[in-house]
């Protein structure tokens, strides 16, 4: 069994930045307001506001937002 690769901190940081960018882009391109997304996800508006501005939010909140946005885009 080969030992697990030691992932540099820079790679973890880059992956986080990419995830935050994807979430922010999804929020901004949805055409929905922060308040509409907050109501639809039952998250606090400030959580959605932070996610839209690349500020880390809890994983379950980020997943809830993405799930909601993906669901809304299917309807349109």
Backbone as CSV, one residue per row, in Angstrom:
resi,resn,N_x,N_y,N_z,CA_x,CA_y,CA_z,C_x,C_y,C_z
1,UNK,0.850,-1.179,0.000,0.000,0.000,0.000,0.894,1.239,0.000
2,UNK,0.629,2.141,-0.937,1.435,3.357,-1.008,0.907,4.385,-0.002
3,UNK,1.822,5.136,0.572,1.385,6.138,1.545,0.592,7.253,0.863
4,UNK,-0.315,7.849,1.600,-1.133,8.946,1.074,-0.244,10.145,0.782
5,UNK,-0.553,10.827,-0.305,0.192,12.018,-0.679,-0.109,13.130,0.318
6,UNK,0.907,13.852,0.710,0.735,15.000,1.608,0.361,16.195,0.744
7,UNK,-0.862,16.641,0.894,-1.359,17.737,0.068,-0.918,19.060,0.683
8,UNK,-0.256,19.893,-0.102,0.188,21.189,0.409,-0.998,22.090,0.767
9,UNK,-0.805,22.933,1.735,-1.857,23.859,2.173,-2.334,24.738,1.028
10,UNK,-1.432,25.092,0.130,-1.798,25.934,-1.011,-2.856,25.256,-1.889
11,UNK,-2.805,23.934,-2.020,-3.808,23.223,-2.817,-5.170,23.243,-2.136
12,UNK,-5.173,23.074,-0.817,-6.435,23.164,-0.079,-7.022,24.571,-0.216
13,UNK,-6.192,25.572,-0.110,-6.644,26.964,-0.230,-7.193,27.249,-1.621
14,UNK,-6.526,26.736,-2.638,-6.982,26.937,-4.016,-8.324,26.250,-4.246
15,UNK,-8.500,25.060,-3.678,-9.764,24.348,-3.827,-10.892,25.097,-3.124
16,UNK,-10.620,25.635,-1.936,-11.617,26.430,-1.223,-12.001,27.656,-2.037
17,UNK,-11.013,28.352,-2.573,-11.278,29.549,-3.373,-12.133,29.205,-4.591
18,UNK,-11.856,28.082,-5.233,-12.636,27.656,-6.397,-14.078,27.353,-6.002
19,UNK,-14.267,26.665,-4.888,-15.617,26.357,-4.420,-16.403,27.613,-4.078
20,UNK,-15.739,28.567,-3.418,-16.394,29.826,-3.076,-16.755,30.610,-4.331
21,UNK,-15.890,30.575,-5.326,-16.148,31.257,-6.598,-17.352,30.643,-7.304
22,UNK,-17.420,29.313,-7.327,-18.537,28.631,-7.986,-19.862,28.963,-7.306
23,UNK,-19.871,28.975,-5.973,-21.087,29.292,-5.240,-21.501,30.742,-5.484
24,UNK,-20.542,31.638,-5.432,-20.818,33.052,-5.660,-21.362,33.288,-7.070
25,UNK,-20.749,32.667,-8.043,-21.190,32.809,-9.431,-22.605,32.273,-9.609
26,UNK,-22.895,31.146,-8.979,-24.231,30.570,-9.081,-25.283,31.508,-8.493
27,UNK,-24.964,32.116,-7.370,-25.900,33.053,-6.732,-26.122,34.258,-7.630
28,UNK,-25.038,34.845,-8.103,-25.135,36.068,-8.908,-25.813,35.834,-10.249
29,UNK,-25.585,34.688,-10.854,-26.158,34.434,-12.183,-27.574,33.872,-12.120
30,UNK,-28.063,33.597,-10.924,-29.400,33.015,-10.792,-30.506,34.010,-11.130
31,UNK,-30.215,35.300,-10.974,-31.242,36.306,-11.187,-32.152,36.496,-9.987
32,UNK,-31.890,35.758,-8.916,-32.681,35.861,-7.691,-31.997,36.797,-6.709
33,UNK,-32.776,37.445,-5.889,-32.199,38.319,-4.867,-31.691,37.483,-3.686
34,UNK,-30.855,38.111,-2.883,-30.360,37.464,-1.664,-31.546,37.040,-0.803
35,UNK,-32.538,37.922,-0.678,-33.717,37.624,0.149,-34.511,36.440,-0.398
36,UNK,-34.662,36.364,-1.722,-35.399,35.244,-2.325,-34.687,33.920,-2.075
37,UNK,-33.383,33.937,-2.215,-32.604,32.718,-1.979,-32.673,32.346,-0.501
38,UNK,-32.565,33.324,0.367,-32.635,33.062,1.810,-33.987,32.441,2.176
39,UNK,-35.070,32.999,1.647,-36.397,32.438,1.932,-36.518,31.015,1.385
40,UNK,-36.039,30.812,0.169,-36.156,29.501,-0.466,-35.330,28.419,0.205
41,UNK,-34.221,28.812,0.809,-33.342,27.839,1.455,-33.560,27.764,2.960
42,UNK,-34.319,28.718,3.487,-34.502,28.860,4.932,-33.173,29.080,5.645
43,UNK,-32.266,29.775,4.953,-31.000,30.230,5.546,-31.159,31.705,5.907
44,UNK,-30.374,32.164,6.829,-30.374,33.584,7.167,-29.861,34.358,5.955
45,UNK,-30.409,35.538,5.709,-30.000,36.336,4.542,-28.510,36.630,4.576
46,UNK,-27.950,36.798,5.772,-26.525,37.112,5.885,-25.652,35.946,5.408
47,UNK,-26.134,34.723,5.581,-25.404,33.548,5.089,-25.320,33.594,3.572
48,UNK,-26.429,33.883,2.923,-26.456,33.966,1.459,-25.607,35.147,0.995
49,UNK,-25.706,36.256,1.710,-24.906,37.447,1.402,-23.414,37.119,1.454
50,UNK,-22.996,36.410,2.487,-21.585,36.025,2.611,-21.175,35.101,1.468
51,UNK,-21.993,34.115,1.184,-21.665,33.168,0.109,-21.524,33.893,-1.227
52,UNK,-22.349,34.902,-1.451,-22.278,35.654,-2.702,-21.000,36.476,-2.801
53,UNK,-20.367,36.711,-1.681,-19.149,37.531,-1.645,-17.885,36.746,-1.288
54,UNK,-17.908,35.459,-1.555,-16.751,34.575,-1.365,-16.337,34.422,0.095
55,UNK,-17.220,34.677,1.012,-16.919,34.483,2.428,-17.393,33.084,2.797
56,UNK,-16.519,32.258,3.370,-16.916,30.877,3.683,-18.151,30.806,4.580
57,UNK,-19.029,29.865,4.255,-20.209,29.560,5.057,-20.153,28.074,5.409
58,UNK,-21.023,27.662,6.320,-21.039,26.236,6.692,-21.329,25.389,5.460
59,UNK,-20.757,24.199,5.460,-20.914,23.301,4.317,-22.385,22.992,4.046
60,UNK,-23.162,22.726,5.093,-24.562,22.391,4.872,-25.332,23.580,4.295
61,UNK,-24.950,24.789,4.655,-25.593,25.975,4.087,-25.231,26.131,2.610
62,UNK,-23.969,25.918,2.293,-23.528,26.015,0.897,-24.243,24.980,0.036
63,UNK,-24.379,23.771,0.532,-25.062,22.719,-0.222,-26.542,23.045,-0.390
64,UNK,-27.147,23.598,0.657,-28.557,23.972,0.602,-28.777,25.047,-0.469
65,UNK,-27.885,26.022,-0.504,-27.988,27.097,-1.492,-27.841,26.531,-2.911
66,UNK,-26.831,25.699,-3.122,-26.619,25.128,-4.459,-27.787,24.239,-4.873
67,UNK,-28.310,23.457,-3.952,-29.447,22.586,-4.260,-30.640,23.433,-4.683
68,UNK,-30.915,24.484,-3.936,-32.025,25.381,-4.245,-31.829,26.026,-5.616
69,UNK,-30.633,26.540,-5.883,-30.380,27.198,-7.160,-30.506,26.223,-8.322
70,UNK,-29.972,25.026,-8.165,-30.098,24.030,-9.225,-31.559,23.675,-9.475
71,UNK,-32.340,23.577,-8.414,-33.765,23.294,-8.543,-34.488,24.426,-9.260
72,UNK,-34.157,25.659,-8.921,-34.794,26.818,-9.539,-34.435,26.935,-11.015
73,UNK,-33.207,26.606,-11.372,-32.781,26.702,-12.767,-33.486,25.648,-13.632
74,UNK,-33.852,24.521,-13.046,-34.579,23.483,-13.793,-35.984,23.961,-14.150
75,UNK,-36.548,24.781,-13.294,-37.909,25.269,-13.505,-37.958,26.266,-14.646
76,UNK,-36.939,27.115,-14.748,-36.936,28.201,-15.744,-36.808,27.699,-17.155
